Amino acid sequence: MKDASCLDYRLTRRRMMQGSGAAMLGMSVNSLVHAATQNLGGKAKHVILFWNGGGMSHLDTWDPKPGRPTQGEFEPIKTSADGVQISEIFPQLAKQMHHAALIRSIAGTNGDHGRASYELQTSYGQSPNLLHPGIGSVVVHEREPLGDLPAFISINGNSRRAGYLGQRCEAYYIGKPGEKDPYLAFPAGISHIRGHKRLDILAKMNQQHSTKLGSKEMKATETAVSDAVNLMKSPALKAMELKNDDPDLDRYGDTDFGRGALLARRLVEEGVRFVQVNRGGFDTHSNNFEAMRTHGEVMDPALASLIGDLKASGKLEETVVLVLSEFGRTPRINDNAGRDHHAKCFSCFIAGGGIKGGQVIGSSDEDGVMPAIDPVKPCDIHASVVTALGIDPMKEVMTPLDRPMTLVKKTAVPVQQLFV
């Protein structure tokens, strides 16, 4: 079994020999690996992250173990990718697997929900004195907006905060996908003209206080109000609404998740850089199989329709679709027909944005307990996503306290197999 910190599987012998001269000049192995990945990716413009909170079972989704005691109730099924099998709970998505890659050897470090969620969404471990930005905030910090809509939108739940990247990189929150946001319209009885006069007065008051106090909190408030007002005036706001008789809902599923996936597609079509769709309920300490079957019924049509629609429109090549959770579940099935927290080895699904589909990267051991081949660190996934967008994961930004921080954790390396 390879050590989870070992990086040799990402360097060919030829690349290592080519870099040996630099190594003798004192460059670290991380620097050599970083240099070797500079020409990867760069095709993507958008990201859709499906965050499955609670710890989704890898064995009952992306990494089935047929014939082993850890298999559980589900059978593996063939997919459109030669030799790749996934759980029977995703029959429609199986037909799209030639567009997607699976990473089956994520070597996590945290079995606690809070710490693991933080790491899987920021690439960093939690710190008592520093709030690291989520990956969505990193993307919008490095890439200019493409339209009037917010560059970062979170649906059905909150995303990670922008931390030291500031208010401009915070996510716009949509609580109920497809419904009008009541905060982006004037209250009943307030005319359009009267409402805008009030906004002008508010802007002047904020500017006066900001000039006098000079606080970062006031600057953040000004940014938030300005963004909201611009959004209220934009015709692109209609892209955030879904009609109940929308025929696409029949394919995606008229559920919060289905609506979220459909809305995510429309948002990237309107230029939104990063969309996060949140779904909970994966902390299956009991009745795991009943819960996962229900999850499959909701997620399968939505994800399959999304991938198919993005491909048909030509948007898949420039949109990374990532399905991720904070950790997996134990191979051992407990006495309550459930699976417990398991961070040592789990999986994720990734497609689009220049990602090479139809492949499996890494593998777990025969029971899905530990990575067996090509372990991938959580921060490597972040490095891969930003690399797909042509962003250097090792770029440094300064915190308000003038502390230099890399966009992604320094030990991160893009997973080369995703791009070649």
C-alpha positions as CSV (number, residue, x, y, z in Angstrom):
1,M,0.0,0.0,0.0
2,K,1.3,3.4,-0.9
3,D,1.6,6.1,1.7
4,A,-1.0,8.8,1.2
5,S,1.7,11.5,1.1
6,C,3.7,9.8,-1.6
7,L,3.6,11.7,-4.9
8,D,5.7,9.4,-7.1
9,Y,2.6,8.1,-8.9
10,R,2.1,11.5,-10.4
11,L,5.5,11.8,-11.9
12,T,6.7,9.7,-14.8
13,R,10.4,8.6,-14.8
14,R,11.0,10.9,-17.8
15,R,9.5,13.9,-16.0
16,M,11.6,13.1,-12.9
17,M,14.8,12.8,-15.0
18,Q,14.0,16.1,-16.8
19,G,13.6,17.8,-13.4
20,S,16.7,16.3,-11.8
21,G,18.8,19.3,-12.8
22,A,16.4,21.6,-11.0
23,A,16.4,19.3,-8.0
24,M,20.1,19.6,-7.8
25,L,19.7,23.4,-7.7
26,G,17.6,23.0,-4.6
27,M,14.0,22.9,-5.9
28,S,11.7,20.8,-3.8
29,V,9.8,17.8,-5.1
30,N,6.6,19.8,-4.7
31,S,8.1,22.5,-6.9
32,L,9.0,19.9,-9.6
33,V,5.5,18.4,-9.5
34,H,4.0,21.8,-9.7
35,A,6.1,22.7,-12.7
36,A,5.1,19.4,-14.4
37,T,1.4,20.3,-14.2
38,Q,1.6,23.9,-15.5
39,N,0.3,22.9,-19.0
40,L,-2.7,21.0,-17.7
41,G,-6.3,22.1,-17.9
42,G,-7.4,25.6,-18.7
43,K,-10.5,24.7,-20.7
44,A,-13.2,25.3,-18.1
45,K,-15.1,28.5,-17.4
46,H,-17.6,27.3,-14.8
47,V,-18.0,24.8,-11.9
48,I,-21.1,23.1,-10.6
49,L,-20.4,21.5,-7.2
50,F,-23.0,19.0,-5.8
51,W,-22.2,19.0,-2.1
52,N,-23.6,15.9,-0.3
53,G,-23.5,16.7,3.3
54,G,-23.3,14.0,6.0
55,G,-20.8,11.6,4.4
56,M,-22.0,9.7,1.3
57,S,-21.3,6.0,1.2
58,H,-18.7,5.3,-1.5
59,L,-19.5,1.6,-1.5
60,D,-23.1,2.2,-2.3
61,T,-22.4,4.7,-5.1
62,W,-19.1,5.0,-7.0
63,D,-17.1,2.0,-5.6
64,P,-19.2,-1.1,-5.3
65,K,-17.6,-4.3,-4.0
66,P,-19.6,-7.2,-5.4
67,G,-19.2,-10.5,-3.6
68,R,-17.4,-9.0,-0.6
69,P,-18.9,-8.9,2.9
70,T,-18.9,-5.1,2.7
71,Q,-21.1,-5.0,-0.5
72,G,-24.4,-4.3,1.1
73,E,-27.8,-4.5,-0.7
74,F,-26.9,-3.0,-4.0
75,E,-25.5,-4.7,-7.1
76,P,-23.0,-3.0,-9.5
77,I,-24.2,-2.2,-13.0
78,K,-22.4,-1.6,-16.2
79,T,-22.0,1.9,-17.6
80,S,-21.3,3.6,-20.9
81,A,-17.6,3.6,-19.9
82,D,-15.9,0.3,-20.8
83,G,-15.1,-1.7,-17.7
84,V,-16.5,0.9,-15.2
85,Q,-19.3,-0.1,-12.9
86,I,-21.3,1.9,-10.4
87,S,-24.2,1.2,-8.0
88,E,-27.6,0.2,-9.3
89,I,-29.1,3.3,-7.7
90,F,-27.8,5.3,-10.7
91,P,-29.1,3.6,-13.8
92,Q,-29.6,6.8,-15.9
93,L,-26.3,8.3,-14.8
94,A,-24.6,5.0,-15.8
95,K,-25.4,6.0,-19.4
96,Q,-23.3,9.2,-19.0
97,M,-20.2,7.7,-17.4
98,H,-18.2,8.0,-20.6
99,H,-18.2,11.7,-19.9
100,A,-17.1,11.3,-16.3
101,A,-14.2,10.1,-14.2
102,L,-14.3,8.5,-10.8
103,I,-11.6,9.0,-8.1
104,R,-11.8,6.0,-5.8
105,S,-8.8,6.6,-3.6
106,I,-9.4,9.8,-1.7
107,A,-7.4,9.6,1.5
108,G,-9.1,11.8,4.0
109,T,-7.9,12.7,7.5
110,N,-11.0,13.8,9.4
111,G,-13.8,11.7,10.6
112,D,-15.6,14.7,12.2
113,H,-18.3,16.3,10.1
114,G,-17.3,19.9,10.8
115,R,-13.5,19.5,10.2
116,A,-14.0,17.2,7.3
117,S,-16.5,19.5,5.6
118,Y,-14.2,22.4,6.1
119,E,-11.2,20.6,4.5
120,L,-13.2,19.2,1.6
121,Q,-14.6,22.6,0.7
122,T,-11.5,24.8,1.4
123,S,-8.5,22.3,1.0
124,Y,-7.2,23.5,4.3
125,G,-7.5,22.2,7.9
126,Q,-9.4,24.3,10.3
127,S,-7.4,27.0,12.1
128,P,-8.5,28.9,15.3
129,N,-7.3,32.2,13.9
130,L,-7.8,32.1,10.1
131,L,-11.0,31.5,8.0
132,H,-10.0,29.9,4.7
133,P,-12.2,30.6,1.7
134,G,-14.2,27.9,0.0
135,I,-13.4,26.7,-3.4
136,G,-16.2,28.7,-5.0
137,S,-14.8,31.9,-3.5
138,V,-11.3,31.0,-4.9
139,V,-12.7,30.6,-8.4
140,V,-14.6,33.9,-8.4
141,H,-11.6,35.7,-6.9
142,E,-9.5,34.6,-9.9
143,R,-12.0,34.8,-12.7
144,E,-14.0,37.9,-13.7
145,P,-17.9,37.7,-13.8
146,L,-19.4,36.8,-17.2
147,G,-22.7,38.5,-16.8
148,D,-25.1,40.4,-14.5
149,L,-25.8,37.5,-12.2
150,P,-23.7,36.9,-9.1
151,A,-20.5,35.0,-10.0
152,F,-21.0,32.5,-7.1
153,I,-24.5,31.1,-6.2
154,S,-25.3,28.5,-3.5
155,I,-28.6,26.6,-3.8
156,N,-30.5,24.7,-1.1
157,G,-28.0,25.6,1.6
158,N,-25.0,27.7,2.5
159,S,-21.5,27.3,1.1
160,R,-18.2,28.1,2.8
161,R,-17.5,31.7,3.5
162,A,-15.1,33.8,1.4
163,G,-12.8,34.4,4.4
164,Y,-9.8,36.6,3.7
165,L,-10.9,37.0,0.0
166,G,-13.6,39.4,1.0
167,Q,-17.3,40.2,0.4
168,R,-17.0,40.3,-3.3
169,C,-16.3,36.6,-3.3
170,E,-19.2,35.5,-1.1
171,A,-21.9,33.3,-2.5
172,Y,-25.4,34.5,-3.3
173,Y,-27.8,32.2,-1.5
174,I,-31.0,30.7,-3.0
175,G,-33.1,28.9,-0.5
176,K,-35.8,27.6,-2.7
177,P,-34.6,27.0,-6.3
178,G,-36.7,28.6,-9.0
179,E,-38.8,30.9,-6.7
180,K,-38.5,34.7,-6.8
181,D,-36.2,36.2,-4.2
182,P,-38.4,38.5,-2.1
183,Y,-35.4,40.5,-1.1
184,L,-34.7,41.5,-4.7
185,A,-38.0,43.4,-5.0
186,F,-39.4,46.4,-3.3
187,P,-42.0,45.7,-0.6
188,A,-45.7,45.9,-1.4
189,G,-46.8,49.5,-1.6
190,I,-43.4,50.9,-2.5
191,S,-43.3,52.1,-6.1
192,H,-40.4,51.6,-8.3
193,I,-39.5,55.3,-8.2
194,R,-39.9,55.6,-4.5
195,G,-37.9,52.5,-3.9
196,H,-34.9,53.7,-5.9
197,K,-35.0,57.1,-4.1
198,R,-34.6,55.2,-0.9
199,L,-31.7,53.2,-2.3
200,D,-30.0,56.4,-3.4
201,I,-30.4,57.8,0.2
202,L,-29.0,54.5,1.6
203,A,-26.0,54.6,-0.7
204,K,-25.2,58.2,0.4
205,M,-25.5,57.3,4.0
206,N,-23.2,54.3,3.6
207,Q,-20.6,56.3,1.8
208,Q,-20.6,59.0,4.5
209,H,-20.1,56.5,7.3
210,S,-17.6,54.5,5.3
211,T,-15.5,57.7,4.6
212,K,-15.7,58.6,8.3
213,L,-15.1,55.2,9.8
214,G,-13.1,53.5,7.1
215,S,-14.0,50.1,8.4
216,K,-13.8,46.9,6.3
217,E,-17.3,46.0,7.6
218,M,-18.8,49.2,6.0
219,K,-17.0,48.4,2.7
220,A,-18.4,44.9,2.7
221,T,-21.9,46.3,3.3
222,E,-21.5,48.7,0.5
223,T,-20.4,45.9,-1.8
224,A,-23.3,43.7,-0.8
225,V,-25.9,46.5,-1.3
226,S,-24.4,47.5,-4.6
227,D,-24.5,44.0,-5.9
228,A,-28.1,43.5,-4.8
229,V,-29.2,46.7,-6.5
230,N,-27.5,45.8,-9.8
231,L,-29.1,42.4,-9.7
232,M,-32.6,43.9,-9.1
233,K,-32.2,46.0,-12.3
234,S,-30.8,43.2,-14.5
235,P,-33.1,41.3,-17.0
236,A,-30.8,38.3,-16.3
237,L,-32.6,37.9,-13.0
238,K,-35.3,35.9,-14.8
239,A,-32.8,33.1,-15.3
240,M,-33.1,32.4,-11.6
241,E,-36.8,31.6,-11.9
242,L,-38.3,28.2,-12.8
243,K,-41.9,27.7,-13.8
244,N,-43.8,24.8,-12.4
245,D,-44.9,23.7,-15.8
246,D,-41.3,23.7,-17.1
247,P,-41.0,20.5,-19.3
248,D,-37.4,20.0,-18.1
249,L,-38.6,19.3,-14.6
250,D,-40.1,16.0,-15.9
251,R,-36.6,14.8,-16.7
252,Y,-34.7,16.4,-13.8
253,G,-37.4,15.6,-11.2
254,D,-39.6,18.1,-9.5
255,T,-37.7,18.0,-6.2
256,D,-35.4,20.5,-4.5
257,F,-32.4,18.6,-5.9
258,G,-33.8,18.3,-9.4
259,R,-34.8,22.0,-9.4
260,G,-31.3,22.8,-8.1
261,A,-29.6,20.9,-10.9
262,L,-31.8,22.4,-13.6
263,L,-31.3,25.9,-12.1
264,A,-27.5,25.3,-12.0
265,R,-27.5,24.5,-15.7
266,R,-29.4,27.7,-16.5
267,L,-27.1,29.7,-14.3
268,V,-23.9,28.6,-16.0
269,E,-25.6,29.3,-19.3
270,E,-26.1,32.8,-18.1
271,G,-22.4,33.1,-17.1
272,V,-22.4,32.2,-13.4
273,R,-18.9,31.0,-12.6
274,F,-19.6,28.7,-9.7
275,V,-22.8,27.1,-8.6
276,Q,-23.1,24.9,-5.5
277,V,-26.1,22.6,-5.0
278,N,-26.4,21.3,-1.5
279,R,-28.1,18.1,-0.3
280,G,-28.0,16.6,3.1
281,G,-29.2,13.3,4.7
282,F,-26.1,11.2,4.0
283,D,-25.2,10.5,7.7
284,T,-26.6,7.0,7.5
285,H,-25.7,5.4,10.8
286,S,-29.0,3.5,10.4
287,N,-31.1,2.3,7.5
288,N,-28.3,3.2,5.1
289,F,-29.7,1.2,2.2
290,E,-33.2,2.5,2.3
291,A,-31.8,6.1,2.5
292,M,-29.4,5.6,-0.3
293,R,-32.1,4.1,-2.6
294,T,-34.1,7.2,-1.9
295,H,-31.1,9.4,-2.7
296,G,-30.6,7.6,-5.9
297,E,-34.2,8.1,-7.0
298,V,-33.8,11.8,-6.6
299,M,-30.2,12.3,-7.7
300,D,-30.0,9.9,-10.7
301,P,-32.4,11.7,-13.1
302,A,-31.1,15.1,-12.2
303,L,-27.4,14.4,-12.6
304,A,-27.9,12.3,-15.8
305,S,-30.1,15.0,-17.4
306,L,-27.6,17.7,-16.4
307,I,-24.6,15.9,-17.9
308,G,-26.6,15.1,-21.1
309,D,-27.9,18.6,-21.5
310,L,-24.5,20.2,-21.0
311,K,-23.0,17.9,-23.5
312,A,-25.8,18.5,-26.1
313,S,-25.4,22.3,-25.8
314,G,-21.6,22.2,-25.9
315,K,-21.3,23.5,-22.4
316,L,-19.9,20.4,-20.8
317,E,-16.4,21.0,-22.2
318,E,-16.3,24.3,-20.2
319,T,-18.2,23.2,-17.1
320,V,-16.7,21.1,-14.3
321,V,-19.3,19.0,-12.6
322,L,-18.2,17.7,-9.2
323,V,-20.1,15.4,-6.8
324,L,-18.4,15.4,-3.4
325,S,-19.0,14.7,0.2
326,E,-16.9,15.1,3.4
327,F,-16.0,11.5,3.7
328,G,-17.4,8.0,3.0
329,R,-19.0,5.3,5.2
330,T,-17.6,2.3,6.9
331,P,-17.3,-0.9,4.9
332,R,-18.6,-2.7,7.9
333,I,-22.4,-2.6,8.2
334,N,-23.4,-2.0,11.8
335,D,-26.2,-3.6,13.8
336,N,-28.7,-0.9,12.6
337,A,-28.2,-1.7,8.9
338,G,-26.1,1.5,8.7
339,R,-22.6,2.6,7.9
340,D,-20.6,4.9,10.2
341,H,-18.0,7.6,9.4
342,H,-15.1,6.6,7.2
343,A,-12.5,9.1,6.1
344,K,-9.6,6.9,5.3
345,C,-10.9,6.1,1.8
346,F,-13.8,7.4,-0.2
347,S,-14.7,8.5,-3.8
348,C,-16.0,11.3,-5.9
349,F,-17.5,11.9,-9.4
350,I,-16.1,14.5,-11.7
351,A,-17.0,15.4,-15.3
352,G,-16.6,18.1,-17.9
353,G,-14.3,21.1,-18.1
354,G,-11.7,19.2,-20.1
355,I,-11.7,16.3,-17.7
356,K,-11.0,13.0,-19.5
357,G,-14.1,10.9,-19.1
358,G,-14.7,7.1,-19.0
359,Q,-12.0,6.4,-16.5
360,V,-11.4,5.4,-12.9
361,I,-8.5,7.0,-11.0
362,G,-7.0,5.1,-8.1
363,S,-8.6,2.2,-6.3
364,S,-9.5,1.1,-2.8
365,D,-8.5,-2.2,-1.4
366,E,-10.9,-5.2,-1.8
367,D,-13.2,-4.1,0.9
368,G,-13.0,-0.3,0.4
369,V,-11.2,0.3,3.6
370,M,-8.0,2.0,2.4
371,P,-6.6,3.4,-0.8
372,A,-4.7,0.6,-2.6
373,I,-3.4,2.5,-5.7
374,D,-2.7,6.2,-6.3
375,P,-4.0,7.8,-3.1
376,V,-5.4,11.3,-3.7
377,K,-5.5,14.0,-1.0
378,P,-8.6,16.1,-0.6
379,C,-6.6,19.2,-1.5
380,D,-5.5,17.5,-4.7
381,I,-9.2,17.7,-5.8
382,H,-9.2,21.4,-5.3
383,A,-5.9,21.8,-7.2
384,S,-7.5,19.8,-10.1
385,V,-10.6,21.9,-10.2
386,V,-8.8,25.3,-10.3
387,T,-6.3,23.9,-12.8
388,A,-9.2,22.9,-15.1
389,L,-10.1,26.7,-15.1
390,G,-6.5,27.7,-15.8
391,I,-5.9,29.0,-12.3
392,D,-2.6,28.4,-10.6
393,P,-3.4,26.6,-7.3
394,M,-0.1,27.8,-5.8
395,K,-0.7,31.5,-6.5
396,E,-0.3,33.6,-3.3
397,V,-2.8,36.1,-2.0
398,M,-2.4,38.3,1.0
399,T,-4.7,38.2,4.0
400,P,-5.8,41.5,5.6
401,L,-3.0,40.8,8.1
402,D,-0.5,40.6,5.2
403,R,0.0,36.9,5.6
404,P,0.7,35.2,2.3
405,M,-1.6,32.2,1.5
406,T,-1.7,30.0,-1.5
407,L,-5.1,29.6,-3.2
408,V,-5.0,25.9,-2.5
409,K,-3.0,24.1,0.3
410,K,0.7,24.0,-0.6
411,T,0.9,20.2,-0.5
412,A,-1.8,19.9,-3.2
413,V,-1.0,18.6,-6.7
414,P,-3.5,18.4,-9.6
415,V,-4.4,14.8,-10.5
416,Q,-2.8,14.5,-13.9
417,Q,-4.8,11.5,-15.0
418,L,-7.9,13.7,-15.1
419,F,-6.4,15.7,-18.0
420,V,-4.5,13.2,-20.1
